[in-house]
Amino acid sequence: MTVTLVRTAAPDDADRRRPVPAILALLLAGAAVLVLAAALSVAFGTRVVGWNDLVSAFTTDADGIAEAAVRQRIPRTLLAMLVGASLGVAGAVLQGLTRNPLADPMILGVTPGASLAVVSGIAFFGLSTATGYIWVAITGAALASAFVYGIGSLGRGGPTPLKLALSGAATTAAFTSLISAILLPRVDVLNSFRFWQVGGVGGATYTKLGQVLPFLIVGALICIACSRGLNSLALGDELATGLGERVMVIRVAAFVGAVTLCGAATAVAGPIAFVGLVVPHVCRLLIGVDHRWLLPSAAMVGALLLTVADVVGRVVARPSEIEVGIVTAIIGAPFFIYVVRKQKVRAL
Amino acid sequence: MSVDVLAAGRTRRAVRRRGALATLVVLVVATFVVTLMVGQTFYPPGDVLRVIAGQTVPGASFTVGELRLPRAVLGVLAGVAFALGGVTFQTMLRNPLASPDIIGITHGASAAAVFAITVLAVSGAVISLVAVVAALATAMLIYVLSFKDGVVGTRLILIGIGIAAMLQSVVSYLLVRAATWDLPAAMRWITGSLNGATWSEVVTLSVAVAAFGALLLSHSRRLDLLQLGDDAASALGVRVERTRVTVIIAAVGLIAFATAATGPIAFVAFLSGPIAARLVGPTGSLLVPAALVGALLVLVADLAGQFAFGSRYPVGVVTGVLGAPYLVYLLIRTNRAGGSL
């Protein structure tokens, strides 16, 4: 056995496969809630906007401050939904791929990898185009997570949650120092970087959406194409091979898909922690462990979580706002601890 | 015969330990003096020694006595404090990666200090106090959260990483809210720096190092016995939980005061223990050797950060960049051996 991880809920894994009509009903209900959340996200924000202004923003050409604020919230909401969906799917794929319940873009070093790549790109190679950012971020994310996973899976027992989390934390610490070393002498880059670093969707524009959308679509398609393979992987490498799956091909493809999703999301919204961790767990509870249903539901719940977190961040700190990355970290860290406590962690 | 062999081995290890300790002391003193000599103006060792002795030397009295000396002393104290705190946790949890700068305790102190500065607008000793209370609270929170039929090291480390991530985002948030003119000062709370060291900081930290350091040293035997495992340690007469709590309080206090004075200097807590273990070999307590290594690391890194590159870097950036490859090496080696992970 190479897998040392024991999920406490394992005994009822088999009957967590719900009937299809029930899943469809849940997905529909989720979609309805998501639409509601999107409406809330447009209606509520840092600036309090009356009903009349809200209506006139959509029906007239009026160009007051209220209307402008409302119109600005539309791309912001779309971006929050896209980023949340991407991170949710990426998290689900990474957890299935590594068979590790703590796998998350942040813990696997994807986010710091993307940050380091973007910062070095700006500082040393004069990187300035948005598409360039995305490519560089994806490359950095892929390299960093492959590195973390490689180190974490050395030795006995393969990639255990502890080894992965430690090598992720260590790599993050190392990358953070490198980022500071690059940034400190360059005050102008530092100033813009500190805003990127917290992770937010406030600066959304339609142009940004257009630039990141192709990457997200490609990543999502790859992930969806892998969903059946991920189901086989969940049975263990030997059994999956016995079922005729090409394990390595699935691994690499799913990895590329997930990294594309979270690299692109990070490039456009900055590092947003814990969404990729929390969402798949919630979805597994609701939908079951079949990746063909898990991935779409993770996209939906991820979009929902990020949209709601963004609204909360805008409303609680008026007249200022709390970036969505901070809200998700505050929600997500307790959840991470809960998952750790539920694991049967082996004594040293 | 075999007794002779054992005795010879023991003597050899003791000699090696003494040699390594002496070398470390010499290196720390030498680096300390060099730190005082070099800078915008160079002062010969004679001037430096006379300033330390309390005589008035034109020029040097101010530059060395008021600028370089507090900086160097603060560096030594912070190095000692971080190293002692780090090696204590590493010994207690029997894992080189379980250092306070990875499991979130430093982050707790850091977040509280940034909060105190940017939101409460306090300064001086109050910041230290807030940081210490927060670090203790963080450590207690991690301990309580990982308590489930006893504390398992692995669970504690994982939960610490989660807490660290959350606190990190709090620091990021506070920094975004900070005014632009506060930014260079605020960056200190991400990287750690000795810039602007003052005598009052030195006094606060030296009291803390003396008090908590003495407490730790008096427990060093019991700490080493704890490494054998809780059952063996209690069979040997160690009151396990009480020792653990005392030692944790002392280590957290050291980390918190040091973080409040200099910000979290990356990797010093993490690196000092393993380096010291390499140098002195497998004998005796690691506390003193690690403290010396910590002081040396901070002094050398600060010297390099000030003068070795085109622009001046705070000490934490240098230790971070130096520490990163070692950290990766350590991870690879530990995982290969399949040992403590």
Interface residues (C-beta under 8 A of the other chain):
Chain A: L102 M106 I107 I151 G152 L154 G155 R156 G157 T160 P161 L162 K163 A165 L166 S167 A169 A170 T171 A173 A174 F175 T176 S177 L178 S180 A181 L184 P185 L190 N191 R194 F195 Q197 V198 A273 F274 S320 I322 E323 G325 I326 A329 I330 G332 A333 P334 F336 I337 V340 R341 Q343 V345 R346 A347 L348
Chain B: L93 R94 N95 L97 D101 I102 L145 S146 K148 V152 G153 T154 R155 I157 L158 I159 I161 G162 I163 A164 A165 M166 Q168 S169 V170 S172 Y173 L175 V176 R177 T180 L183 M187 I190 T191 A266 F267 G310 S311 Y313 P314 G316 V317 T319 G320 V321 G323 A324 P325 L327 V328 L331 I332 T334 N335 R336 A337 G338 S340 L341
